[in-house]
Amino acid sequence: MPLKLTPYFVMNGNAAEAIDFYQKALDAKVIFKQTFQEMPENPEFPLAEEAKNLISHAMLQIGESELMFSDQMPGSRATSGDQLTICITSPDKEQSETIFAKLSDGGKINMPLQETFFSPAYGMVTDKFGIAFQIFTEGKE
């Protein structure tokens, strides 16, 4: 079996909101979603009340790709950064425009969606969760 890379987003208590956002923005399907409360109990590590409804693990299917999510446990923080970007490849300029607009909602446009020498529509955006995306439209050689 060949290697497979899956982006895994670690969130600060807002994984459920992020899952809902990406479900709508990218027409994703929830394959699996579990809260910490739904996991088997470990008496050595009692679960804090504020962690019970946080996401312990979730997976979204987007076309042929997957995204995974979890929340940090209370008291821990994930740090947003630009060391990871997700490149979304679309065969269609209109689809790229729709995705770009949805991901931009509440986020920051780093490079407007535009024609480039390598793509009829390419742009970069950081969404409201601090995740950086490149939108690449196929079509130019």
C-alpha positions as CSV (number, residue, x, y, z in Angstrom):
1,M,0.0,0.0,0.0
2,P,1.5,3.4,-1.0
3,L,2.0,6.1,1.6
4,K,-0.9,8.5,2.2
5,L,-0.6,12.0,3.7
6,T,-3.6,13.4,5.6
7,P,-3.7,16.9,7.0
8,Y,-4.6,16.8,10.7
9,F,-5.9,20.0,12.2
10,V,-5.5,20.4,16.0
11,M,-7.9,23.0,17.2
12,N,-8.4,25.1,20.4
13,G,-11.9,24.0,21.4
14,N,-13.5,24.9,18.1
15,A,-13.1,21.7,16.1
16,A,-16.8,21.1,15.8
17,E,-17.2,24.7,14.4
18,A,-14.3,24.0,12.0
19,I,-15.9,20.7,10.9
20,D,-19.2,22.4,10.1
21,F,-17.4,25.2,8.3
22,Y,-15.3,22.9,6.0
23,Q,-18.3,20.7,5.5
24,K,-20.1,23.7,3.9
25,A,-17.1,25.4,2.3
26,L,-15.7,22.2,0.6
27,D,-18.8,20.1,0.3
28,A,-17.2,17.6,2.7
29,K,-18.8,14.6,4.3
30,V,-18.2,13.6,7.9
31,I,-16.8,10.1,8.0
32,F,-16.2,9.9,11.7
33,K,-16.7,12.2,14.7
34,Q,-16.1,11.4,18.3
35,T,-16.0,13.5,21.5
36,F,-13.7,12.9,24.4
37,Q,-16.8,11.8,26.4
38,E,-17.5,9.1,23.8
39,M,-14.1,7.5,24.3
40,P,-13.5,4.6,26.7
41,E,-12.9,5.9,30.2
42,N,-9.4,5.7,31.8
43,P,-9.7,5.9,35.6
44,E,-6.0,7.0,35.8
45,F,-6.9,10.1,33.7
46,P,-10.3,11.4,34.6
47,L,-11.9,13.6,32.0
48,A,-12.5,17.2,32.9
49,E,-16.0,18.4,32.6
50,E,-15.0,21.1,30.1
51,A,-13.4,18.5,27.8
52,K,-16.4,16.1,27.5
53,N,-17.9,17.7,24.4
54,L,-14.7,18.6,22.7
55,I,-13.7,16.6,19.6
56,S,-11.2,13.8,20.3
57,H,-11.1,12.7,16.6
58,A,-12.9,13.4,13.4
59,M,-12.4,12.7,9.7
60,L,-13.9,14.5,6.7
61,Q,-14.0,13.2,3.2
62,I,-13.5,15.8,0.5
63,G,-13.5,14.3,-3.0
64,E,-10.7,11.7,-2.8
65,S,-9.0,13.4,0.1
66,E,-9.4,13.4,3.9
67,L,-9.0,15.9,6.7
68,M,-8.7,14.9,10.3
69,F,-9.5,17.0,13.4
70,S,-9.2,17.1,17.1
71,D,-9.4,19.6,19.9
72,Q,-6.6,20.2,22.4
73,M,-7.4,19.2,25.9
74,P,-8.2,22.1,28.2
75,G,-5.0,23.7,29.5
76,S,-3.1,23.0,26.2
77,R,-3.0,25.3,23.2
78,A,-2.4,24.7,19.5
79,T,-0.4,27.5,17.9
80,S,-1.6,28.8,14.5
81,G,1.2,29.1,12.0
82,D,2.1,29.2,8.4
83,Q,4.2,26.0,8.3
84,L,1.4,24.1,6.7
85,T,-0.8,25.0,3.8
86,I,-3.4,22.9,2.1
87,C,-3.5,23.1,-1.7
88,I,-6.9,22.5,-3.2
89,T,-6.8,21.6,-6.9
90,S,-10.0,22.3,-8.9
91,P,-10.6,21.6,-12.6
92,D,-13.0,24.5,-12.8
93,K,-12.6,28.3,-12.3
94,E,-16.1,28.8,-11.0
95,Q,-15.6,26.1,-8.4
96,S,-12.3,27.7,-7.4
97,E,-14.1,31.1,-7.0
98,T,-16.8,29.6,-4.8
99,I,-14.3,27.7,-2.6
100,F,-12.1,30.8,-2.3
101,A,-15.0,33.0,-1.3
102,K,-16.2,30.6,1.4
103,L,-12.8,30.1,2.9
104,S,-12.2,33.8,2.8
105,D,-15.3,34.5,4.9
106,G,-13.9,35.7,8.3
107,G,-10.4,34.9,7.1
108,K,-7.6,36.8,5.4
109,I,-6.8,36.9,1.7
110,N,-3.1,36.5,1.2
111,M,-3.2,36.6,-2.6
112,P,-6.4,37.4,-4.5
113,L,-7.7,34.6,-6.7
114,Q,-6.3,35.6,-10.1
115,E,-5.0,34.3,-13.4
116,T,-1.3,33.4,-13.3
117,F,1.1,32.0,-15.8
118,F,0.4,28.5,-14.3
119,S,-3.3,28.7,-13.6
120,P,-6.5,30.4,-14.8
121,A,-7.4,31.0,-11.2
122,Y,-4.9,30.8,-8.3
123,G,-5.0,32.4,-4.9
124,M,-4.0,32.1,-1.2
125,V,-6.2,32.6,1.8
126,T,-5.9,32.0,5.6
127,D,-9.3,31.0,6.9
128,K,-10.8,32.2,10.2
129,F,-9.2,29.2,12.0
130,G,-5.6,30.2,10.9
131,I,-5.4,27.4,8.3
132,A,-3.6,28.5,5.1
133,F,-5.0,27.3,1.7
134,Q,-3.8,27.6,-1.8
135,I,-6.5,27.4,-4.4
136,F,-5.2,26.1,-7.7
137,T,-7.3,25.8,-10.9
138,E,-6.1,23.4,-13.5
139,G,-6.0,24.5,-17.1
140,K,-2.7,26.1,-18.1
141,E,0.4,24.2,-19.2
